[in-house]
Every structure is written in structure tokens, then in C-alpha cells.
Amino acid sequence: MSTVADVRDRLVDGPHVWGRCSVRPVDRTMWSSRTLVVYPPGTTRGERVRLRAWSTWPAVGALLAVAVMAALAGSPVLGTVGAVVVYGLGFVVLARVTRRLRPGVRSVTVTTFHGNGRPEVHGDVRLLRGSLEALTVTERALRAGNLRAVDFESVWADVWNGLSDRPRRAVRGVRVGRGVRAGTPRAVRRRGPGGS
């Protein structure tokens, strides 16, 4: 029963409660990129669903538009109009329901050009890696029961604050187990990884 609930939660919420990390592999322009997107700490499930829908609508909406065109294949004009209306309406509705949420979302992107024989990296690699490590390690510890929810949210808040527009600082990862790494956010250092 819990496996079905876990799968359902992953489909609805996505793989992470804090946001997402997307990787775009090298394409024919010789560029690749990694983007870490972090929702504001305390984002509710409903808010995550709306933000996830906003970010996936270009692809999902295009598939839905093609399905509408296929369903109305007997009338090409009606099919085309229906597809455009469905696709555009999706953007309008999702833009409206996420308008208060989107300004709080923070991100960092690192792009790499692979065309000069040696990769040319643009962006704050240390910030992206440290932030991603801190979020994934603490989320894994939370799911395993080795970290309290309040401690996880404290790390999440530290990462989110580190991605603000002011001068950036690297976020160090967390070692979960016997001890906590020295660069760990204050709340986790104070209580320990088990919340003691």
C-alpha cells in the first residue's frame, strides 16, 4: 500500500519537495546545461503541483494539442484552432494560478560549451553542486528517518537564501550519519542529524 502511495506522491510532487534539477545534454550547438530550481521553503503540496504544471506545460500542452488535432482530424481548420486554443489556454490558466508563487522560486544555471576542444564553463558550479548536495543528502536523510522535518527545512531555507540576488556564497553539503560536516547550516549543527 505504501509503495502505491509513494509512486503516486512522486508522480504528483516530482522527485523532490524542494524543487528540481534539470540537465540538458550536449546538443548540436555544442552547449549543455544544468539548472537547479529551488522553491521557497514551506511550499505546500498544492503549490508544488501548480509550479510543476507550469514548468512542464510546454511539453505536456504540445502533446495535448496534437491529441486535439488528431481527434478533430476530419476538420483540419477546427483541429488547428482547437489545438491552439487548448495550448494557449493552458498557459493563461497556469500563469494565473502561479503568479504569486513564481517570484519566490530561485535558480542557478551552469552552461558548458564543448566546442573548443576544452569545455568552457559559465556559471557558479560550486554554488550549484553544493546546493544540490545539501538538498539531496538532507532529503534522503529525512526520508530515512535520520533527520527531523524542521532540520530539513532549515537546510532548504539556507540553500534558498544562498540563491538570492545578493552576492552569492557556496552552500556546503551535509554528512548524515555519525557527525555533521562543519559547513552545515546552524540548525542541523545544533540538533544533530537525528534531531537530538
FENVENKA-V873638 format. One record per backbone hydrogen bond with DSSP energy under -1.0 kcal/mol. NH is the residue of the N-H (numbers start at 1). CO is the residue of the C=O. Records with the same first field share a line. If there is no record, write none. Layout:
NH=CO / CO
This chain:
5=1
6=2
7=3
8=4
9=5
10=6
11=7
12=8
13=9
14=10
20=37
22=35
24=33
27=31
30=27
32=112
33=24
34=110
35=22
36=108
37=20
38=106
39=18
43=40
48=44
49=45
50=46
51=47
52=48
53=49
54=50
55=51
56=52
57=53
60=56
61=57
62=58
63=59
64=60
65=61
66=62
67=63
68=64
69=65
70=66
71=67
72=68
73=70
75=72
79=75
80=76
81=77
82=78
83=79
84=80
85=81
86=82
87=83
88=84
89=85
90=86
91=87
92=88
93=89
94=90
95=91
96=92
97=93
98=94
102=98
104=101
105=102
106=38
108=36
110=34
111=122
112=32
113=120
114=30
120=113
122=111
125=123
128=124
129=125
130=126
131=127
132=128
133=129
134=130
135=131
136=132
137=133
138=134
139=135
140=136
141=137
142=138
143=139
144=140
145=142
146=141
152=148
153=149
154=150
155=151
156=152
157=153
158=154
159=155
160=156
161=157
162=158
164=161
184=181
189=185
190=186
191=187
192=188
195=192
